[in-house]
Amino acid sequence: MNHSQWEKHLEELPLGSGGFSPKSMKQIKERIRLSGKRRSPMRGIAIAAVFTLLAAVVWVTGDYRQAFFPSPGAKETDEQEFRLTVQYGDKMSFMARFGFTYMIDHPKASFEVAIPSDEYEEKQDLASYKKWVSESNADILRVPLAFVDDLAADGVLVPLDDLIKREKLDLQALYPSAVDLIKEAGNGQMYGIIDDLDMNMLIYNRSLFRSNGVSLPEKGATWDDIVRLAARFEGASDRGKPVYGFSYGSAPDPFRMIFDIGQSQGLSIVDGEGHPQVDSASWKAIWSQVSEGLRQGWIGDKLPDNSEESDPLKAAIAGNAFYNGRSAMTLQPYLSWYVMNEAIQQGLLLDEWDTIPLSAPAAPGKISSLTNGTVYAINAKSANPSQAMKFIHFLASKERSNKAVETGGPQMLLAAVPDTKLGESSPIGRYYESELDVSAVLQQAKRSQLPAYNRVMSVLSAKANEAVRDLVAGQSTVDEALARLQAEAEQAAIIGVLEASE
């Protein structure tokens, strides 16, 4: 059946019954397992939309198992009918992303979703999360990394080591640093699997370095090394337009750039007690370097005009100085290179690119913070831990990672390292090759959950960019600017602690 026939077949399915006969399910299963050629991520988004539509259709039946897997002719397994409740934002999104695919191999499964309490959504703290878990019937939890050690010590999470052996989950197939990280959080034991991982890395334009006679950045480079390289692009231009040594993203946000650089160097905006350290010597050094780079023009903060581009991908490329070849380096997560790689596949980007970790001086070649990471764990109250472990095994399977790569993704790093041939043009291998400084990552995660943290970040996000503009204009010194921000951050921290105690 070709693609157009397949679409016609979907259109003709009877909506009232959920739309899938046993024969249709067999065809879907075989189609998913095909070792097809690479597909565009944009097509992947369209496929996800189809599954979301199917979720809406099936929603009215009230029984996913019967709608998708009618008992006559359904796949025979040794499983009894079972239901898993998973912590997630909403049922339709969960089914579209995970549930339907899982039920292909587990036709006797059904799912419910447990949505965290409003109190936790507002406070985002350990106490309100523990309270919600104690009142929840969730089998599978999506735990913030910072909470793992406390929840494990309190017996809230199931240690997975024995279940992993019983389920024959190969830990060697997983991203090694993520395994080390979860063991660090669990005092040597596995209390979960980390999925949807992402981290900032230094992405650089090899072609631009060569054309300007500047040596390439090397693995183990710190921010000080990158500053020296970026400064060599001062005054560079291409066809009358400036070329920068470094730029940040698709929005002029100097503070976010400073913050991400600081985290890459192992710095935190608060200390272990939640006290702001905005004006520390290490943060002052980064503020000085960035403001000098902006003033001298080797760091770019002006966005190219993309108003004439109607295509979303072309607009993203045109509106980003790094994407369109006018900046030599940027600090971005894998998701950014995912977008770049799609543009490369479509012939929109012709330069040569590469990436390395931006390291802290204390941990050469390693990464000190994550931009994303979800810990899937089993609730100790679960009545069905063995089936919950099977679902976690599905999340951590090479088959899932391989299929994501084959179909143009994933948009973030999955638990298992794909073993499909990635090719030199694929960025995903570079990210999986990277190594985390697990102690630094865990410290960053725990400090981000302190009561003062969000309040401090809120104040800095509102005030810091104006401070950068004053520095670039020569209207303030770094010491003066950070003294003011430190004072405001201290007041914000007090408010954050008081709010958490209410």
C-alpha positions in Angstrom: 0.0 0.0 0.0 1.6 3.3 -1.0 1.3 6.5 1.0 -1.7 7.9 -0.8 -3.5 4.6 -0.5 -2.7 4.5 3.2 -4.1 8.0 3.7 -7.3 7.0 1.8 -7.5 3.9 4.0 -7.4 6.0 7.2 -10.1 8.3 5.8 -12.4 5.4 5.2 -12.1 3.9 8.7 -15.4 4.0 10.7 -15.0 6.7 13.3 -17.6 5.5 15.8 -15.8 2.2 16.6 -12.4 3.7 17.1 -11.6 2.9 13.5 -9.2 -0.1 13.7 -9.9 -3.7 12.8 -7.3 -6.4 13.8 -6.1 -6.5 10.2 -5.6 -2.7 10.3 -3.6 -3.0 13.5 -1.3 -5.6 12.0 -0.7 -3.3 9.0 0.1 -0.4 11.4 2.5 -2.5 13.4 4.4 -3.7 10.3 4.5 -0.2 9.0 6.0 1.2 12.2 8.6 -1.6 12.3 9.8 -1.0 8.7 13.4 0.0 8.4 12.5 3.0 6.2 14.7 5.8 4.9 15.1 9.0 6.8 12.0 11.1 6.8 11.7 14.8 7.4 11.1 15.9 11.0 8.3 18.1 9.6 6.7 14.9 8.3 7.1 13.4 11.8 5.2 16.4 13.2 2.4 15.6 10.7 2.4 12.0 11.8 2.1 13.1 15.4 -0.8 15.2 14.5 -2.5 12.2 12.9 -2.1 10.2 16.1 -3.4 13.2 18.1 -6.5 13.1 15.9 -6.9 9.4 16.4 -6.6 10.0 20.1 -9.6 12.4 19.9 -11.6 9.9 17.9 -10.9 7.1 20.4 -11.5 9.3 23.4 -15.3 9.0 23.0 -15.2 5.2 23.3 -13.9 5.4 26.8 -11.8 2.2 26.3 -8.5 2.5 24.4 -7.9 -1.3 24.5 -11.2 -2.2 22.9 -11.1 0.6 20.4 -7.6 -0.2 19.1 -7.4 -3.9 19.9 -10.7 -5.6 19.6 -10.4 -9.0 21.3 -11.1 -11.2 18.2 -7.7 -11.6 16.4 -5.8 -9.3 18.7 -2.2 -10.2 19.4 -1.9 -13.1 21.8 0.4 -12.5 24.8 0.9 -14.1 28.2 -0.2 -10.9 29.7 -3.5 -10.4 31.6 -5.4 -7.2 31.0 -3.7 -4.4 33.0 -4.0 -0.7 33.5 -1.1 1.7 34.2 -1.5 5.2 35.5 1.2 7.5 34.4 2.1 11.0 35.7 1.6 13.3 32.6 0.1 16.6 31.6 -3.0 15.2 29.8 -4.2 11.9 28.5 -4.4 12.7 24.8 -0.8 13.9 24.6 0.4 10.9 26.5 -1.5 8.5 24.2 -0.3 10.2 21.1 3.4 10.1 22.1 3.6 6.9 24.0 0.4 5.0 24.7 -0.7 3.9 21.2 2.8 2.7 20.2 3.2 0.8 23.4 -0.2 -0.9 23.0 0.9 -2.4 19.6 3.1 -4.8 21.5 0.9 -4.9 24.6 -2.7 -5.1 23.4 -4.0 -5.9 26.8 -2.7 -2.6 28.3 -4.7 0.4 29.0 -3.7 3.8 30.5 -4.8 6.5 32.7 -3.0 9.8 33.4 -2.4 11.4 36.8 -2.0 15.1 36.6 0.1 16.8 39.4 -1.8 19.0 41.9 -2.3 22.7 41.4 -0.3 23.3 44.6 2.7 21.5 43.1 2.3 23.3 39.8 2.4 26.6 41.6 5.2 25.8 44.1 7.3 23.3 42.2 8.8 22.1 45.5 9.6 18.7 47.1 7.0 19.0 49.9 4.0 19.6 47.6 5.3 16.9 45.2 5.5 14.3 47.9 2.1 15.3 49.1 0.6 14.8 45.6 2.4 11.5 45.2 1.0 10.2 48.5 -2.5 11.1 47.4 -2.0 9.9 43.8 -2.6 6.4 42.3 0.2 6.9 39.7 2.2 3.8 38.9 4.8 5.7 36.9 6.2 9.1 38.1 8.0 11.8 36.1 10.3 13.0 38.9 12.5 16.1 38.9 16.1 15.0 39.1 16.6 17.1 42.2 13.9 15.2 44.1 15.2 11.6 43.4 17.5 11.3 46.5 14.9 12.5 49.0 12.1 10.5 47.5 14.3 7.4 47.4 15.4 7.9 51.0 11.8 8.2 52.1 10.8 5.0 50.3 8.6 6.8 47.8 10.4 5.2 44.8 11.0 1.6 43.9 14.7 0.7 43.5 14.9 -0.7 39.9 18.1 -2.7 40.1 16.4 -6.1 40.5 13.6 -5.2 38.1 16.1 -4.2 35.5 17.8 -7.6 35.8 14.5 -9.4 35.6 13.3 -7.4 32.6 16.8 -7.8 31.0 17.1 -4.1 30.3 20.6 -3.6 29.0 22.1 -0.6 30.8 25.0 -0.7 28.4 22.6 0.5 25.7 21.7 3.7 27.5 23.5 7.0 27.4 26.3 6.3 29.9 26.4 9.7 31.6 22.6 9.5 32.3 23.1 6.2 34.0 25.9 7.6 36.1 23.7 10.7 36.9 20.7 8.7 38.1 23.0 6.5 40.2 24.6 9.6 41.7 21.2 10.9 42.6 20.2 7.5 44.1 23.3 6.9 46.2 24.5 4.2 43.9 21.2 2.6 43.0 18.9 3.0 39.9 15.7 4.7 40.9 14.7 5.7 37.4 15.6 6.1 33.7 16.3 9.6 32.3 14.6 10.4 29.0 14.1 13.5 26.9 17.6 14.7 27.8 19.1 17.9 26.4 22.2 20.0 27.2 23.9 23.1 25.8 27.0 22.5 23.7 29.2 24.8 21.7 28.2 24.5 18.1 30.6 26.1 15.6 30.8 26.9 11.9 34.0 25.3 10.6 33.7 27.0 7.3 33.6 30.5 8.9 36.7 29.7 11.0 38.6 28.6 7.9 37.6 31.6 5.8 38.7 34.0 8.6 42.0 32.2 9.4 41.0 31.4 13.0 42.0 28.0 14.6 39.1 25.7 15.5 37.9 25.4 19.1 39.2 22.2 20.8 37.5 19.7 23.1 38.1 20.8 26.7 37.7 24.4 25.8 36.4 26.7 28.6 34.6 30.0 28.2 37.9 31.9 28.5 39.2 29.9 25.5 36.1 30.7 23.5 36.4 34.4 24.3 39.9 34.5 22.9 38.7 32.8 19.7 35.6 34.9 19.4 37.6 38.2 19.8 39.6 37.3 16.7 36.4 38.0 14.6 36.3 41.6 15.7 35.7 43.7 12.6 35.0 40.7 10.3 32.4 41.1 7.6 30.9 39.2 4.7 29.3 41.1 1.8 29.0 44.3 3.8 27.4 42.6 6.8 29.2 42.0 10.2 30.4 38.5 11.1 30.5 37.7 14.8 32.7 35.4 16.8 29.8 34.4 19.0 26.0 34.9 19.2 23.1 33.5 21.1 19.8 32.1 19.8 17.0 33.8 17.9 16.2 36.4 20.5 18.3 39.3 21.8 18.6 38.1 25.4 22.1 38.9 26.8 21.2 37.8 30.3 20.1 34.4 29.1 23.4 34.1 27.3 25.3 35.1 30.4 23.3 32.7 32.5 23.9 29.7 30.2 27.6 30.5 29.9 27.8 30.6 33.7 26.1 27.3 34.1 28.4 25.8 31.5 31.3 26.9 33.8 29.7 25.2 36.8 28.3 28.4 38.3 25.0 28.8 40.1 22.9 31.9 40.6 22.3 30.9 44.2 24.4 29.0 46.6 23.4 25.7 48.4 21.4 27.7 51.0 19.5 29.7 48.3 21.5 32.9 48.9 22.0 34.9 45.7 25.6 35.1 44.4 25.0 37.4 41.4 28.0 39.6 42.2 30.6 36.8 42.8 34.0 37.1 41.1 33.3 34.3 38.7 30.0 35.9 37.5 31.6 39.3 37.3 34.2 37.9 34.9 31.5 36.6 32.5 29.5 39.8 32.7 32.7 41.7 31.8 33.6 39.5 28.9 30.1 39.5 27.4 29.6 43.3 27.7 33.0 43.9 26.2 32.2 41.5 23.3 28.9 43.3 22.6 30.6 46.7 22.8 33.4 45.7 20.4 31.1 43.8 18.1 32.5 40.3 18.2 29.5 39.1 20.1 26.3 39.6 18.1 22.9 40.5 19.6 21.1 42.0 16.6 18.7 39.7 14.8 18.8 39.5 11.0 15.6 40.5 9.3 13.5 37.4 8.3 10.2 39.2 7.7 10.1 38.3 4.0 10.2 34.5 4.8 6.9 32.8 5.0 8.3 29.2 5.4 8.9 28.5 9.1 12.2 26.7 8.6 13.5 29.4 6.2 12.4 32.1 8.6 14.2 30.4 11.5 17.4 30.2 9.4 17.1 33.8 8.2 16.4 35.2 11.6 19.4 33.6 13.4 22.9 35.0 12.8 24.5 31.6 13.6 22.2 29.6 11.3 22.7 31.9 8.4 26.5 31.9 8.5 27.2 35.3 10.2 28.4 34.0 13.5 31.2 31.5 14.2 29.9 30.0 17.5 26.8 29.6 19.6 25.9 27.8 22.8 22.7 25.8 22.2 20.9 22.6 23.0 20.5 19.6 20.7 17.1 20.9 19.6 18.8 23.8 17.8 21.0 21.4 15.9 18.0 19.3 15.1 16.6 22.4 13.3 19.9 23.0 11.6 20.2 19.4 10.5 16.8 19.6 8.8 17.9 22.8 7.0 21.1 21.0 5.9 19.1 18.1 4.5 17.0 20.5 2.5 20.1 22.2 1.1 19.4 25.5 3.0 22.7 25.4 4.9 25.9 24.6 3.0 28.7 25.3 5.5 30.4 22.7 7.6 29.5 22.4 11.3 30.6 20.7 14.4 30.1 20.8 18.2 32.1 20.2 21.4 31.2 20.5 25.1 31.8 23.9 26.6 33.7 22.8 29.8 34.1 24.2 33.2 37.8 24.7 34.2 37.4 22.0 37.0 36.0 19.4 34.5 37.7 19.5 31.1 35.7 18.0 28.3 32.6 17.5 30.4 29.2 19.3 30.6 28.1 20.8 33.9 24.3 21.4 33.4 21.3 20.1 31.6 18.6 22.1 29.9 16.1 19.2 30.1 15.9 15.7 31.6 12.9 13.6 32.7 13.3 10.8 35.3 10.8 8.1 34.9 10.4 6.1 38.1 8.0 3.7 39.7 5.8 4.7 42.7 6.4 2.4 45.7 2.6 2.3 46.1 2.1 0.8 42.6 0.1 -2.4 42.6 1.8 -3.4 39.3 5.5 -2.7 39.4 6.4 -5.4 36.9 4.2 -3.9 34.2 5.4 -0.4 35.1 8.9 -1.7 34.6 8.0 -3.1 31.1 6.8 0.4 30.2 10.1 1.9 31.4 11.9 -0.7 29.3 10.0 0.4 26.3 11.1 4.0 27.0 14.7 2.9 27.2 14.7 0.6 24.2 17.1 0.9 21.3 14.2 0.2 19.0 12.5 3.4 20.1 15.7 5.5 19.7 16.5 3.9 16.3 13.0 4.5 14.9 13.2 8.2 16.1 16.5 8.7 14.2 15.2 6.9 11.1 12.2 9.1 11.0 14.1 12.4 11.3 14.3 12.9 15.1 14.4 12.9 18.0 14.0 16.5 19.1 15.7 15.6 22.3 18.0 12.8 23.4 16.2 9.6 24.3 17.3 7.2 27.0 19.0 4.6 24.7 21.9 5.5 22.3 20.7 4.6 18.8 22.7 2.0 17.0 21.5 3.0 13.5 24.2 4.5 11.2 24.1 8.2 12.1 26.4 9.5 9.4 28.9 12.3 9.8 26.2 15.0 9.0 24.0 13.8 11.9 24.5 15.9 15.1 23.0 13.4 17.5 26.1 11.3 17.8 28.1 14.3 19.1 25.7 14.8 21.9 25.6 11.1 22.9 29.4 11.1 22.8 29.5 13.9 25.4 30.2 13.3 29.1 28.4 14.9 32.0 30.0 16.1 35.2 27.3 14.3 37.2 28.1 16.0 40.5 27.9 19.5 39.0 24.7 18.6 37.0 23.0 17.3 40.2 24.1 20.3 42.2 22.7 22.7 39.5 19.4 20.7 39.5 19.0 20.8 43.3 19.8 24.5 43.6 17.2 25.2 40.9 14.5 23.7 43.2 15.4 25.9 46.2 12.5 28.3 47.3 14.5 31.4 46.5 15.6 30.3 43.0 12.5 31.1 40.9 12.1 34.5 42.5 15.7 35.4 42.0 15.6 34.3 38.3 12.4 36.3 37.8 14.0 39.5 39.0 17.1 39.0 37.0 15.2 38.1 33.8 13.3 41.4 34.2 16.2 43.7 35.2 19.5 42.2 33.9 19.1 42.9 30.2 18.7 46.6 30.9 21.9 46.4 33.0 23.8 44.9 30.1 22.6 47.7 27.8 23.9 50.2 30.3 27.3 48.5 30.4 27.6 48.4 26.6 26.7 52.1 26.5 29.3 52.9 29.1 26.6 54.2 31.5 27.6 51.8 34.3 30.4 49.6 35.5 30.1 45.8 36.0 30.6 46.3 39.8 27.9 48.9 40.0 25.4 46.9 37.9 25.9 43.7 39.8 25.7 45.4 43.2 22.3 46.7 42.2 21.2 43.3 40.9 22.6 41.5 44.0 20.5 43.7 46.3 17.3 43.1 44.3 18.1 39.4 44.1 18.5 39.2 47.9 15.1 40.9 48.4 13.5 38.4 45.9 15.1 35.5 47.7 13.5 36.5 51.0 10.1 36.7 49.3 10.6 33.3 47.7 11.4 31.7 51.1 8.4 33.4 52.8 6.0 32.2 50.0 7.3 28.7 50.3 6.6 28.6 54.0 3.0 29.7 53.6 
